[in-house]
Amino acid sequence: MPIWSLHGNGRTVARGAVVKPGERLAWPGTIAIGAQHVVAMFGATFLVPILTGFPVSTTLLFSGVGTLLFLLITRNRLPSYLGSSFAFIAPITALNGGNALETPEQIAQALLGLVVAGVLLAAVGFVVQAVGTGWIEKLMPPVVAGAIVALIGFNLAPAAWNNFQVQPEIATITLCAVILFSVLFRGFLGRISIFLGVIVGYVVAAVTGQVDFAAVGAADWVGLPQFHLVAIADAAAWSIVPMFLPVVLVLIAENVGHVRGVATMTEDPTINRHTGRALIADGVATTLAGGFGGSGTTTYGENIGVMAATRVYSTAAYWVAGIVAILLAFSPKIGAVFNTIPAGVLGGVTTALYGLIGVIGIKIWVDNRVDFSRPVNQYTVAVSFVIAIAGFAMDFGSLQFGAIVLGTVAALVIYHAGNAIARLRKTGADDGGPIPAVGQLGGDPQ
C-alpha cells in the first residue's frame, strides 16, 4: 500500500492540476476535505435506514467501516466513500408492504438478502479481476442497464406517495426546497440539495410542533449501535432472497461507473485495473453490514462531486471520512434525532429522490445514444417499466418474486432473446447500436 506523498506545498492545488490518490495535502486541509465528504454522504446515507427501518447508527458504523475496507482492498489507490445503497430500499420495504420494517424479525430476514447480494457482488469482482468487464457489457448493454436502474426508482413511487399524503404541507415545502436549492446554488451546495431540503422541511415541522423530541432527550450521548444478526436459518428469509438479486446488477453498474469516472477525472487510465477489486470491496462491505444490521453499501456519486469541486482525489481524505462516520455511529442521540424526521419530510424528499433514480437510468440511454426506433429496445423498456410501476408479483411455492425481479428478468430475456430472433430472421428489429451522431458536435458552425 503506497504512502501518501505531499502534493506541492501541501496547501494549494495549481490550476489544471489534481491531487492524485497517492498524494495528500497538509493534514489540516486533508481533514477539512474529509469532513466535506462526510457532509456529502450524510444526506443520502441516513435516508436509507430511515426509509427501511434499519438502525441509523448501525448504518453509519458500517458505512465507515466499509469505506476503510474498500481502501484496504483496493490498495489505497481508488478514492471512494461507501454509503447506503438506494437500490436495496425496494426489496427491503417489500417485506412490509412498501413501508419501513417494524420488527427485529423483519430486519433479520432482510439482512439475509443483503448478505447474499454482497457475496454475489464479491464473486463477480473476482471474475472481473481475472477476465475484465467485457462480459458485463454484453450481459447489460446500455438499454438493459438503464432500464434496470430506472425501474428500481419508479417501483418506489407508491412508497413516496404514502408518506407524502400523511403531511402534504410539510412534504410540499420539503420538495420545493430540494428543487430550489438544486437550481439556486452552484458547486457543492447544489449537489447536497436533498440534504438541505430535509433540513428545511425538518425545521418547519419542528417550528409548527410536528416533531416529537422526547426520544432525543432520553438518548445517551455515547453508546453502542443497535446490532441485528442475519436470519441465516429462517426458511421464510430465503424465500425473499430473489428480490435482492437484481440489486447486484445495479451495484455492478455503479461501481464500474465510479471507477471509470475517477480514471477520467484524474487522467489515469490505470485506475480502471482496480474495477474487480472495487467490486470485491463493495461486496465484502455489504456482506459485513448485512451480517450485523447495517444497510448495503455502494460507491457514492455525491463524493465524486466533492472531488470534482476540490480536485482532490487523495484517499487520505476518505480515511478521515470513514473514521468520522465510525465515531458518529457511537452517539445514540444522533440516531434519535434522525428517527424524529416526520413522514411529510420523507415523502417530499423521496418524491424527488426516487424519480432521480429513474432519471439516472434514462441518462444511461442518453449518454449511449440508445436507438428507441428498434422494437427490441422499445419492448425491453416498455414491459419492464410497467411491471415495476404496477408492482407485479408472482409466487412459485415458497419463492416470492417482486416487481423488481420480474422487471429485471423481463428486460434481460426480451433484449437477448429478441435480438437473437431478429438477427436470425434479419428483420431489422434488433438493437443496431448507438444512434449515429447527426451534424457537428460542438464548436462554431462550419
Phi, psi and omega per residue, in radians:
M1 nan 2.151 -3.077
P2 -1.189 2.605 3.039
I3 -1.601 2.409 -3.092
W4 -1.147 2.347 3.002
S5 -1.692 2.650 -3.111
L6 -1.302 2.273 3.127
H7 -1.457 2.034 3.109
G8 0.950 -2.242 3.117
N9 -1.529 0.018 3.090
G10 1.445 -0.019 -3.073
R11 -2.086 -0.544 -3.064
T12 -2.270 2.776 3.075
V13 -2.086 2.084 -3.085
A14 -1.124 2.693 3.127
R15 -1.033 2.288 3.138
G16 1.508 -0.180 -3.126
A17 -1.700 2.827 3.060
V18 -2.342 2.651 3.018
V19 -1.528 1.952 -3.020
K20 -1.319 2.874 -3.104
P21 -0.939 -0.603 -3.122
G22 -1.520 0.093 3.117
E23 -1.965 3.010 3.047
R24 -2.695 2.785 2.947
L25 -1.470 -3.133 3.023
A26 -1.031 2.691 -3.003
W27 -1.037 -0.658 3.078
P28 -1.016 -0.764 3.107
G29 -1.179 -0.669 3.118
T30 -1.111 -0.731 3.120
I31 -1.141 -0.697 3.128
A32 -1.113 -0.729 3.131
I33 -1.218 -0.623 3.058
G34 -1.063 -0.667 3.104
A35 -1.138 -0.635 3.082
Q36 -1.086 -0.674 3.120
H37 -1.128 -0.609 3.088
V38 -1.118 -0.795 3.126
V39 -1.091 -0.722 -3.101
A40 -1.112 -0.707 -3.086
M41 -1.444 -0.352 -2.936
F42 -1.092 -0.804 -3.056
G43 -1.012 -0.788 -3.125
A44 -1.366 -0.681 -3.056
T45 -1.137 -0.692 -3.113
F46 -1.384 -0.380 3.138
L47 -1.174 -0.624 -3.093
V48 -1.061 -0.906 3.101
P49 -1.126 -0.572 3.083
I50 -1.087 -0.719 -3.092
L51 -1.361 -0.463 -3.081
T52 -1.735 -0.284 -3.097
G53 1.593 0.089 3.089
F54 -1.322 2.719 3.095
P55 -1.142 2.277 -3.108
V56 -1.135 -0.829 -3.087
S57 -1.079 -0.684 3.133
T58 -1.148 -0.693 3.097
T59 -1.099 -0.764 3.093
L60 -1.065 -0.728 -3.139
L61 -1.022 -0.867 -3.056
F62 -1.364 -0.332 2.995
S63 -1.229 -0.694 3.090
G64 -1.185 -0.813 3.120
V65 -1.098 -0.732 3.129
G66 -1.081 -0.673 3.111
T67 -1.094 -0.770 3.127
L68 -1.142 -0.687 3.079
L69 -1.104 -0.716 3.118
F70 -1.013 -0.803 -3.134
L71 -1.110 -0.676 3.128
L72 -1.185 -0.816 -3.070
I73 -1.195 -0.596 3.103
T74 -1.519 0.223 3.070
R75 1.032 0.573 3.042
N76 1.127 0.414 -3.090
R77 -1.917 -0.088 -3.070
L78 -2.227 1.856 -3.128
P79 -1.267 2.193 3.104
S80 -2.906 2.571 2.959
Y81 -1.893 2.320 3.100
L82 -1.694 1.785 3.100
G83 -1.806 -3.115 -3.121
S84 -1.159 2.337 -3.140
S85 -1.522 2.229 3.088
F86 -1.240 -0.319 -3.121
A87 -1.122 -0.394 -3.121
F88 -1.464 -0.206 -3.045
I89 -1.050 -0.839 -3.062
A90 -1.069 -0.914 -3.142
P91 -1.148 -0.539 3.130
I92 -1.214 -0.883 -3.089
T93 -1.226 -0.329 3.094
A94 -1.075 -0.400 3.122
L95 -1.177 -0.349 -3.096
N96 -2.252 0.732 3.082
G97 1.116 0.549 3.130
G98 1.522 0.030 3.138
N99 -1.831 2.918 3.088
A100 -1.063 2.543 -3.142
L101 -1.159 2.576 -2.997
E102 -2.084 -0.280 -3.066
T103 -2.218 2.700 3.062
P104 -1.024 -0.578 -3.141
E105 -1.121 -0.735 3.114
Q106 -1.124 -0.735 3.132
I107 -1.096 -0.770 -3.137
A108 -1.068 -0.673 3.111
Q109 -1.169 -0.748 3.139
A110 -1.116 -0.587 -3.117
L111 -1.085 -0.534 3.115
L112 -1.087 -0.705 3.088
G113 -1.070 -0.681 3.109
L114 -1.128 -0.754 -3.113
V115 -1.097 -0.814 -3.135
V116 -1.094 -0.751 3.114
A117 -1.082 -0.714 3.132
G118 -1.128 -0.743 3.133
V119 -1.107 -0.761 3.132
L120 -1.127 -0.707 3.133
L121 -1.103 -0.743 3.102
A122 -1.100 -0.695 3.121
A123 -1.092 -0.736 3.079
V124 -1.064 -0.665 3.118
G125 -1.060 -0.715 3.106
F126 -1.121 -0.680 3.111
V127 -1.147 -0.780 3.133
V128 -1.096 -0.691 3.133
Q129 -1.091 -0.511 -3.098
A130 -1.528 -0.713 -2.993
V131 -2.121 -0.087 3.131
G132 1.653 -3.049 -3.020
T133 -1.801 0.076 -3.081
G134 -1.022 -0.671 -3.116
W135 -1.182 -0.541 3.093
I136 -1.152 -0.715 -3.123
E137 -1.164 -0.542 3.093
K138 -1.312 -0.668 3.121
L139 -1.208 -0.731 -3.094
M140 -2.152 1.310 3.041
P141 -1.127 2.958 -3.020
P142 -0.891 -0.720 -3.089
V143 -1.151 -0.644 3.127
V144 -1.309 -0.803 -3.131
A145 -1.046 -0.774 3.134
G146 -1.120 -0.693 3.137
A147 -1.113 -0.746 -3.107
I148 -1.144 -0.779 3.122
V149 -1.099 -0.802 -3.070
A150 -1.173 -0.725 -3.065
L151 -1.169 -0.472 3.077
I152 -1.142 -0.722 3.109
G153 -1.180 -0.805 -3.093
F154 -1.196 -0.513 3.104
N155 -1.109 -0.388 -3.100
L156 -1.530 -0.074 -3.070
A157 -0.931 -0.769 3.127
P158 -1.061 -0.590 3.122
A159 -1.138 -0.660 3.090
A160 -1.108 -0.744 -3.135
W161 -1.151 -0.654 3.128
N162 -1.017 -0.736 3.111
N163 -1.326 -0.650 -3.083
F164 -1.038 -0.777 -3.034
Q165 -1.316 -0.183 3.071
V166 -1.200 -0.768 3.126
Q167 -2.381 1.297 -3.018
P168 -1.049 -0.589 -3.132
E169 -1.168 -0.849 3.125
I170 -1.111 -0.701 -3.141
A171 -1.090 -0.724 -3.135
T172 -1.158 -0.748 3.106
I173 -1.068 -0.774 -3.139
T174 -1.090 -0.826 -3.134
L175 -1.072 -0.775 3.131
C176 -1.101 -0.660 3.131
A177 -1.142 -0.731 3.120
V178 -1.033 -0.841 -3.116
I179 -1.145 -0.744 -3.118
L180 -1.086 -0.817 -3.116
F181 -1.130 -0.563 -3.110
S182 -1.183 -0.482 -3.132
V183 -1.808 -0.287 -3.083
L184 -1.469 -0.668 -3.034
F185 -1.790 2.655 3.045
R186 -1.775 2.859 2.982
G187 1.051 -2.359 -2.983
F188 -1.059 -0.781 -3.109
L189 -1.096 -0.632 3.096
G190 -1.150 -0.553 -3.111
R191 -1.335 -0.327 3.130
I192 -1.904 0.574 -3.106
S193 -1.070 -0.577 3.122
I194 -1.142 -0.766 3.111
F195 -1.074 -0.774 -3.141
L196 -1.162 -0.639 3.097
G197 -1.106 -0.677 3.078
V198 -1.083 -0.731 3.134
I199 -1.073 -0.796 -3.141
V200 -1.067 -0.857 -3.137
G201 -1.069 -0.688 -3.133
Y202 -1.154 -0.771 -3.139
V203 -1.091 -0.768 3.125
V204 -1.085 -0.753 3.127
A205 -1.112 -0.680 -3.135
A206 -1.186 -0.766 -3.121
V207 -1.116 -0.589 -3.124
T208 -1.577 0.204 3.048
G209 1.291 0.497 -3.099
Q210 -1.882 0.308 3.098
V211 -2.196 2.296 3.134
D212 -1.747 1.951 -3.084
F213 -1.658 0.166 -3.087
A214 -1.030 -0.758 -3.112
A215 -1.183 -0.544 3.116
V216 -1.153 -0.769 3.129
G217 -1.127 -0.542 -3.104
A218 -1.459 -0.292 -3.073
A219 -1.348 2.584 3.099
D220 -1.387 2.694 3.087
W221 -1.264 -0.612 -3.105
V222 -2.222 2.364 3.129
G223 -3.133 2.969 -3.124
L224 -1.395 2.541 3.023
P225 -1.120 2.854 3.125
Q226 -1.578 2.052 -3.096
F227 -1.743 2.603 3.026
H228 -2.276 2.455 3.107
L229 -1.665 2.542 -3.096
V230 -1.203 2.472 -3.114
A231 -1.476 1.195 -3.024
I232 -1.175 -0.477 -3.072
A233 -1.764 0.161 -3.088
D234 -1.602 2.003 -3.129
A235 -1.086 -0.619 3.122
A236 -1.125 -0.608 3.120
A237 -1.158 -0.681 3.132
W238 -1.158 -0.484 -3.116
S239 -1.216 -0.369 -3.126
I240 -1.724 -0.072 -3.122
V241 -0.980 -0.700 -3.137
P242 -0.948 -0.478 3.132
M243 -1.131 -0.395 -3.082
F244 -1.584 -0.250 -3.030
L245 -1.118 -0.697 3.099
P246 -1.073 -0.424 3.136
V247 -1.075 -0.546 3.130
V248 -1.033 -0.709 3.123
L249 -1.095 -0.671 3.120
V250 -1.172 -0.769 -3.141
L251 -1.094 -0.646 3.079
I252 -1.068 -0.838 -3.126
A253 -1.065 -0.729 -3.122
E254 -1.148 -0.763 -3.116
N255 -1.186 -0.765 3.120
V256 -1.085 -0.744 3.110
G257 -1.104 -0.672 3.138
H258 -1.107 -0.823 -3.108
V259 -1.079 -0.779 -3.134
R260 -1.133 -0.653 3.117
G261 -1.100 -0.781 3.128
V262 -1.143 -0.718 3.134
A263 -1.066 -0.686 -3.139
T264 -1.211 -0.794 -3.073
M265 -1.203 -0.555 3.126
T266 -1.597 -0.061 -3.096
E267 0.950 0.743 -3.140
D268 -2.291 1.552 -3.089
P269 -1.105 -0.298 3.139
T270 -1.153 -0.328 3.117
I271 -1.107 -0.492 3.133
N272 -1.073 -0.363 3.132
R273 -1.172 -0.264 -3.092
H274 -1.683 0.232 -3.130
T275 -1.030 -0.801 3.132
G276 -1.066 -0.754 3.127
R277 -1.126 -0.616 3.111
A278 -1.105 -0.757 3.118
L279 -1.138 -0.724 3.098
I280 -1.064 -0.800 -3.093
A281 -1.107 -0.782 3.125
D282 -1.148 -0.641 3.087
G283 -1.104 -0.763 3.113
V284 -1.124 -0.752 -3.138
A285 -1.114 -0.730 3.117
T286 -1.156 -0.707 3.117
T287 -1.103 -0.769 3.139
L288 -1.123 -0.777 3.118
A289 -1.080 -0.766 -3.136
G290 -1.137 -0.470 -3.131
G291 -1.279 -0.337 -3.028
F292 -2.324 0.132 3.012
G293 1.940 0.179 3.100
G294 -1.701 2.936 3.122
S295 -1.415 2.680 3.049
G296 -1.097 2.655 -3.012
T297 -2.011 2.865 3.032
T298 -2.757 2.848 3.063
T299 -1.203 2.527 -2.982
Y300 -1.867 2.163 3.043
G301 -1.164 -0.506 3.115
E302 -1.005 -0.666 -3.112
N303 -1.375 -0.434 2.990
I304 -1.096 -0.649 3.098
G305 -1.048 -0.712 3.100
V306 -1.105 -0.753 -3.136
M307 -1.123 -0.706 3.126
A308 -1.126 -0.650 -3.113
A309 -1.273 -0.642 -3.065
T310 -1.679 -0.302 -3.040
R311 1.060 0.440 3.115
V312 -1.953 1.961 -3.117
Y313 -1.918 0.315 -3.107
S314 -1.119 2.298 3.074
T315 -1.244 -0.289 3.108
A316 -1.050 -0.664 -3.138
A317 -1.112 -0.575 -3.139
Y318 -1.324 -0.504 3.002
W319 -1.106 -0.710 3.096
V320 -1.092 -0.826 -3.108
A321 -1.074 -0.757 3.133
G322 -1.089 -0.736 3.141
I323 -1.158 -0.726 3.122
V324 -1.084 -0.739 3.128
A325 -1.076 -0.703 3.114
I326 -1.099 -0.744 3.134
L327 -1.126 -0.723 3.119
L328 -1.098 -0.516 -3.096
A329 -1.154 -0.351 -3.095
F330 -1.663 0.468 3.041
S331 -2.150 1.700 3.110
P332 -0.998 -0.489 -3.128
K333 -1.138 -0.659 3.098
I334 -1.126 -0.755 3.084
G335 -1.071 -0.658 3.134
A336 -1.150 -0.640 3.099
V337 -1.063 -0.792 3.136
F338 -1.085 -0.628 -3.105
N339 -1.248 -0.175 3.102
T340 -1.560 -0.033 -3.126
I341 -1.083 2.153 -3.066
P342 -1.203 2.773 3.138
A343 -1.051 -0.629 -3.137
G344 -1.085 -0.708 3.103
V345 -1.095 -0.783 3.121
L346 -1.110 -0.698 3.125
G347 -1.097 -0.728 3.137
G348 -1.170 -0.795 -3.073
V349 -1.267 -0.612 -3.132
T350 -1.315 -0.413 3.034
T351 -1.023 -0.711 3.084
A352 -1.363 -0.767 -2.996
L353 -1.142 -0.821 -3.121
Y354 -1.159 -0.620 3.064
G355 -1.133 -0.646 3.132
L356 -1.138 -0.588 3.074
I357 -1.069 -0.731 3.077
G358 -1.093 -0.712 -3.128
V359 -1.125 -0.603 3.102
I360 -1.039 -0.736 3.093
G361 -1.106 -0.732 3.126
I362 -1.124 -0.632 3.125
K363 -1.100 -0.572 3.083
I364 -1.045 -0.693 3.109
W365 -1.153 -0.768 -3.101
V366 -1.112 -0.822 -3.107
D367 -1.070 -0.564 -3.103
N368 -1.772 0.135 3.064
R369 0.889 0.934 3.126
V370 -1.130 2.366 -3.092
D371 -1.584 1.772 -3.118
F372 -1.558 0.238 2.954
S373 -1.472 -0.189 -3.130
R374 -1.539 2.232 -3.109
P375 -0.972 -0.660 -3.140
V376 -1.045 -0.778 3.133
N377 -1.178 -0.681 -3.141
Q378 -1.060 -0.863 -3.055
Y379 -1.325 -0.488 3.062
T380 -1.006 -0.790 -3.116
V381 -1.406 -0.777 -3.042
A382 -1.038 -0.866 -3.085
V383 -1.206 -0.777 -3.107
S384 -1.129 -0.610 3.140
F385 -1.202 -0.794 -3.130
V386 -1.108 -0.694 3.101
I387 -1.036 -0.773 -3.094
A388 -1.244 -0.802 -3.061
I389 -1.213 -0.676 -3.129
A390 -1.352 -0.298 3.128
G391 1.358 0.701 3.088
F392 -0.951 2.586 3.083
A393 -2.653 2.550 3.107
M394 -2.456 2.509 3.088
D395 -2.029 2.302 3.043
F396 -2.146 1.619 -3.047
G397 1.176 -2.156 -3.139
S398 -1.530 -0.111 -3.113
L399 -1.554 2.375 3.140
Q400 -2.037 2.249 3.128
F401 -2.061 1.997 -3.128
G402 -1.514 -3.067 -3.039
A403 -1.113 -0.630 -3.110
I404 -1.185 -0.743 3.093
V405 -1.086 -0.877 -3.091
L406 -1.117 -0.682 3.116
G407 -1.157 -0.691 3.116
T408 -1.146 -0.813 3.118
V409 -1.065 -0.736 3.132
A410 -1.063 -0.771 -3.132
A411 -1.078 -0.789 -3.115
L412 -1.170 -0.799 -3.089
V413 -1.186 -0.824 -3.113
I414 -1.072 -0.761 -3.092
Y415 -1.144 -0.942 -3.021
H416 -1.286 -0.748 3.113
A417 -1.200 -0.723 3.130
G418 -1.085 -0.738 3.109
N419 -1.099 -0.751 -3.120
A420 -1.066 -0.779 -3.124
I421 -1.191 -0.793 -3.103
A422 -1.098 -0.669 -3.139
R423 -1.297 -0.588 3.081
L424 -1.138 -0.726 -3.115
R425 -1.529 -0.159 -3.141
K426 0.957 0.832 -3.114
T427 -1.542 -0.235 -3.091
G428 1.393 0.169 -3.131
A429 -1.543 -0.081 -3.069
D430 -1.364 2.989 3.089
D431 -1.287 1.939 -3.088
G432 -1.531 0.140 -3.125
G433 1.652 -3.035 -3.072
P434 -1.060 2.584 3.042
I435 -1.150 2.265 3.117
P436 -1.048 2.467 3.078
A437 -1.119 2.348 -3.126
V438 -1.889 2.116 3.094
G439 1.375 -3.049 -3.082
Q440 -1.309 2.441 3.103
L441 -1.753 1.717 3.075
G442 1.415 2.955 3.118
G443 1.422 3.109 3.130
D444 -1.359 2.576 3.098
P445 -1.014 2.475 -3.134
Q446 -1.565 nan nan
